[in-house]
Structures are given as C-alpha cells and as structure tokens.
C-alpha cells in the first residue's frame, strides 16, 4: 500500500469545546502601553483546563446499551 502511514490510536482525543486550541490571548482593547501594544491575558478552555485534549471514552462492551 502506498501513501502515508496511519497515525497510531491514542488514549486521548481533541477537546470538543476548543478543538485543540486550549489557550487564547484576549485583550480588552481599551488602552495601550507606552510601546503601543495592547495588554493581553491568557484564557484557558474550561472543559480541558488548557490541555487541548480530553481522555478517550472507554470502549463499550458488546451487547451493552448505548
């Protein structure tokens, strides 16, 4: 088979809330410092706490209920 190899399955998955972009720089846009830059703060995703991944769900056993 030609082409790229498949990535191995991981025990984590991308966070559905932030889609892997766990931290963002946010500015109020109200004032600038003496260099002309806007001050920013870093905000983390509340679902994954800034990691970008969440643990994978356990595999459901055969015959189990959904």
C-alpha positions, -999 to +999 in steps of 0.1 A: +000+000+000+014+034-009+009+067+009+013+079+044+011+056+074-019+058+096-013+075+130-014+052+160-046+055+181-042+075+212-058+073+246-067+110+243-088+129+218-091+165+208-113+186+232-147+191+216-151+225+232-119+242+220-109+218+191-074+216+204-068+254+207-068+253+245-054+287+253-062+321+238-047+356+243-075+381+249-073+418+250-098+444+263-088+468+236-093+498+259-057+511+264-022+506+251+011+506+269+039+531+263+052+509+234+018+510+217+010+473+225-024+461+237-021+442+270-034+407+268-043+379+293-042+342+286-075+323+289-077+285+292-105+263+279-128+255+309-135+220+296-099+207+292-082+232+315-058+243+288-046+209+277-064+207+244-072+170+249-097+150+269-094+113+279-110+089+253-142+072+263-140+037+274-148+011+247-184-001+251-187-038+257-205-059+231-242-062+238-242-031+261-267-003+260-259+030+243 
